[in-house]
Amino acid sequence: MQQSSFGEVLTRLWPDVDRVVPGLRAGIVAAAPAVFARYRIDIPLLVAHVMAQLSHECGAGRDVVENLNYTAARMMQVWPSRFRTLASATPYAHDPRALANKVYNGRMGNASGSDDGWTYRGRGAAQTTGREGYARLAQATGLDLVNHPDLVNDPRHFLLCGVADFVACGCLPFARADDIVGVTRRLNGGTIGLAQRRAWLARWKGALGEVPIICSPPLVPEAPAQAAPPTPPAASPASSSAPPQPSRLGNLIAALAAVLKRS
């Protein structure tokens, strides 16, 4: 079977990726090598866990801003401790801004009596929520997300913000252990949508089985120079005639070039 590129897999699993944010697919594909390298997402298992969670959180690119347009009855189901009666929920029905400030203010770094709940409602690949969440992500990415929260949905930064949030929440060790329950609890705070997340994980694992995971070398400072090791004994004629073996870095660069050419 001919190998697919990451971009082709993304298009197959996120068929409406450009519907809400034009150019989102191209932005994700362009950013993927550097983002995956930066966070050591370097094997198919890790990519599958990251993309499964992001697929669920943002609806495969269709739900990149939290929908807070609820009926009163639905509010009682989602926030039973805040809306114990229909009468208490009715004033916020179909009023997303008022509902966001009601349920999100006074926590997650949002100030009481402010518009923070609405300003810092869920957005992006990982549905980052709350002033603290945006501030933490801003520190991780270097983007001014507190003053410009919509940057998380910029195609150039969408994948970076999603993966950075995934890592900042402590998901990576659980992903390495293939523990979707642990990953979900770290990212979601519970296990909401676990069945759907499992289904996404199965789809991404199956699709990525066809794709080589290529990461560009991470941009990190070079290690300090060290003293040269003792000169080894001269190689015998037989050993010196063996062809040199390609380095791992050389293999990665060559493979990356091949994948980008196919995308």
N, C-alpha and C positions, 0 to 999 in steps of 0.2 A: 504494500500500500504506500502510495506517495505521501511523504510527510507533509503535514500542514504547518503553516506558520502560526505564531501566537495570534496574529491579527485575524487570520481565517477562523481560528477557533473562537475568538471573541465575537466575530460576526455571526457565527453559527449559534452560539449560546445566548448572545445578546442581540437578537435580530433588530430590535428597535432602539439601539443604543444612541442614534443621532436624532431621535424624534424630539426630545425635550431640549437637549443641548447640542446644537449643530457642531459637527467637527469633534465630538467626544471620542469616537472610535479612533480617529487619527491621533488625537492627543494622547490617549492611553497607550496605543501601540508605540508611538515615538518615545514616550517616557519609560516604557517597561524595562529595557535593558539596564539603564542607569539606576532606576528605582529598585529593581530586584537586587542589583549588585550592592547598592548602598546598605540594604538591610539584610544581606546574605540570604535572600530568598532564591536559593540556587539549585534546588532539586524539585522535580514535579510534585512531590507530596506537599511541600510548603506552598508552592504556587496554587495548587488545588485548594488548600485550606483558606488561603487569603482570598482567592477569587470566589470561592463558595460563600464566604461570609459577606463579601462586598455585593455579590449577586443578590443575596437575600435583602441586605440592608437598603440598597438603592433600587430594588426592583429591576435589576439588569439594565440600569441606566434610565429607567422610566420614572422613578420616584426619587428624584434627587433633592427635593425639598419636602419636608414633613407636611403631610396633609392633616390639618387640625379642624377640618370642617365636619364636626360630629353632630349627631342627633343627641338629645338629652338621654335617651335610653342607652345609647352606646357609651356615653361618658360614664354612666353608672357602672358599666361593665369594665371599662378600662381603668378608671380611677374610683373604685368603690369606697375608699376611705375619704375621698374629697367630696363625692356626690352621693350622699346616702339616700336622698329622695329625689324624685323627679322634679319637684319644685326647686330644689337647690341647683339642679343642672340646667333647667330651662333657660335662664338668662344668658347662658353661654352657648346655646345651641346655634350652630351655623354662624358663629362669630369667632373665626380662627384667632384673631389677635387677642381678644379678651380671654379666650380659653388658654392660649399660650401663657399669658401673664398670670392667669389664675393658677395653673398647675406647675409652672416652672419657676416663678419668682420666689425668692427666699431660699433657694437652694441652687446647687451647681454653680455657685459664684454669682448668681443673678440677684440684684438688689430688690428688696421688697418695694412695692409701689412704683416700680420703674417699667420701662418697655423692654427690659432685658429678655424676658421670656420669649417675646416675639422676635426680637433682634437675633437671639442666639438659639432659635428653634433648630430642629434637626436638618442638616444639609450634608450633601456630598456622598462619596462612596460608602463611608462608614456611618453616615447620619450623625455627625458630630453635633453635640447638644450642650448648651449652657456656656456662660462666659468662661468658666474654668476650662471647659473642654476646648474651646477655641483658643484660649491663651496657651494651654499645654501644647496644642498642635502648632501654634505659631512659633513657640520656642523650638519645637522639633524640626520644623521646615524652614524657618527664617522668613515666612510670609507674614504680612501684617493682617492677620485674620481677625483680630479684635476690632479693628477699625473698618475692615473690609471683609466681613464674613462670607460674602458671595464668592470670594476667590476660591473656596473649596470646590466650586462647580466650574471653574475655569478649566477647559480641556487640557491646558498645559500642566495644571497642578492636581487634577482630579485623582489620578492614581497615586501620586506622591502623598497626598493628604490621607487617602484611604489606607495605604500601607503603613504610613507613620502612625496613624491612630491604632491600627491593629497591633503594631509592635509596642507602642506606648502603653497599651492596656495590658500587656503581659501575655499576649496570646501565643507568641512564638514557641516557647517550650512545649506547650500543649499540642501545637501543630506538629512539632517534630515527633511527638509521641503518638501522633494520629488520634488524638483525643478530642473529638468534636464537642463533647459536652464541656470539657474544660475550656476550649477555645470560646465557645458560645457564652459561657458564664463570665469570662473575662471581658468580652467585648460588649455583651448585652446587659450584664448585671444579673441575669437569670437564664432561663432556657426558653424564652419566647421564640416560637417559630422553629423549634429544634427539628421537627420532621421535615420542614421545607429546607432547612440548612443541610440536613443529611442528603436530601435528594440533589441539591446543588453540588455537594461534595462528590457524590457518585458521578454526576455528569462531568464535572471538571476533571476528576481522576481519569475517567474513560477517554475524554478528549485529549488530555495532556499526555496520555500514553503514546500518542502519535507524534508528539512535538518535542524536539530537543529544547531544554531550558537554557537559554543563552544569556549570560550576564556580562556586561562590559566590566572591565576592571574597576573596582571602587576607587573614587578619588580620595585617597588618604595620604597624609604626609609620608615621605619615605622614612624608613627606619634609620636611626643614626648609624654612621659607618662604624664597623667593627674591625678589629685587627684581623689581618689576613691569616687564614689557617696555615699550618705547616705545609710546605710543598710536598705532595704525595710522590712516591717513587715513580720513576718513569714507567709508562705502560709498555707491555711487551708488544712486539710487532703485530701479533695476532689480535690483541685487544685494540690497538690503536687503529686498525683498519676497519673496525665496526662503524657503521654509519651513526651519526649522532641522533638521539631520540628527541622528538619535538617536545617542547615544554608544555605544561598545562595551560599557561597563559597564551602560548602560541595557538594551541588547539581552540581555546575559547574565542580568540579574536577571529580565527579563520571561520569558525562555525557561526559567529555573530554576523560576519560579512555575508555568509551564505543565506542566513535567515532573512536579513534585511533586504537582500536582493529579491527574495521570493515574495516579501510582504507587499 
